[in-house]
Every structure is written in structure tokens, then in C-alpha cells.
Amino acid sequence: MDLMLLPGKDKKKSPLSMMNVTFGESIEVIKIVETAKKNVLQIEAFDHREKILSIITWDFDENVEVNLKQCVPNPDDSVAYNIVKGMNLKMNYLINQHHVIDLEYNIPIRQTSVDQQLDPECVSYI
């Protein structure tokens, strides 16, 4: 199925042109991904100057940002950052070499390395 963005309240304008956001010169939009919610898209953008990856969840019916996830990708990682489709009403997932992050709540739901090099003799968890 192709990505389909339905016209909003003003049917004469393209919904993407009505988006109330401005990207700087150093920001490249890499990918636009649909979600399970109608007219809610996730925009993957990379700021080449600051080296920040952003995933912006945008509601085109209300013309507002729903969520924003930002991270600094590690260039030494052997697996890139990818957005994959979610199930039901989830806002998709961000997957990389070390994490699976739920983009609805911006929390990791799986983490491969939890070893924080803490000395249990010196650190109290109580």
C-alpha cells in the first residue's frame, strides 16, 4: 500500500506545504513514514551540522507535533537507525544495533547492553 496523506481542512493546499515547521539549512529529511493513525506521519531528519537524528511525529489534521525523538547516532555502529512499522495504534519503532525504541512514548523496549560497568560493592540500589 502506498503512503497516502489525505487533504485536511483547507482542501486546496497540500498538507505537507501547510506543515507549521521550518527546517534549517543543515537538516536533510531522510524518510517519511506512515503510522497506524490517519494523517499522522513520522519524519526522519538528520542535522548534518550538529550530527543529530530526529524523528518528528506530526498530526496533519491538527497541524501539530505529537512527539519528537532525537539522538546522536554512533558512526561506529554496524547497523543503521531504522524506523519500522508498529502494530495497532503504535507510532512505529526506532531500531538500531543496541535498542528498540517505542516512538509513541520514546522509551526503549529492548536494550542489548545493560552492563553499565558499575561496581556492586560501591553502588547501592536501595
HULINCOR-V629998 format. One line per field, one symbol per residue. phi: phi as a letter, one per 40 degrees, with the letter a starting at -180 (. if undefined). psi: psi as a letter, one per 40 degrees, with the letter a starting at -180 (. if undefined). burial: 1 if it has 24 or more other C-alpha atoms within 12 Angstrom, else 0. A space follows every 10 residues. Layout:
phi: ???
psi: ???
burial: ???
This chain:
phi: .ccbbcdccc ccbcdccccc abcccccbcc abbcbcccgb bbbcbbcccc gbcbbbcbcc ccfbccaabb abccccccbc cbcbccbfbc cgbbbbcbbb bcccbfbcba bcbbcbfccc cbbbbb
psi: hihhhiiadg edihddeehg ihiidehhhd ihhiaehhfh ihhhihhdde fhhhhhhhhe defihdihhi ihiheeiehi hihiiiibfi fiihhadeih hhedefiheh hdhehefihe dehhe.
burial: 0000100000 0000110010 0000000000 0111111011 1111110000 0011111111 1000010111 0010000000 1111100001 1111110011 1111010000 0000000000 000000
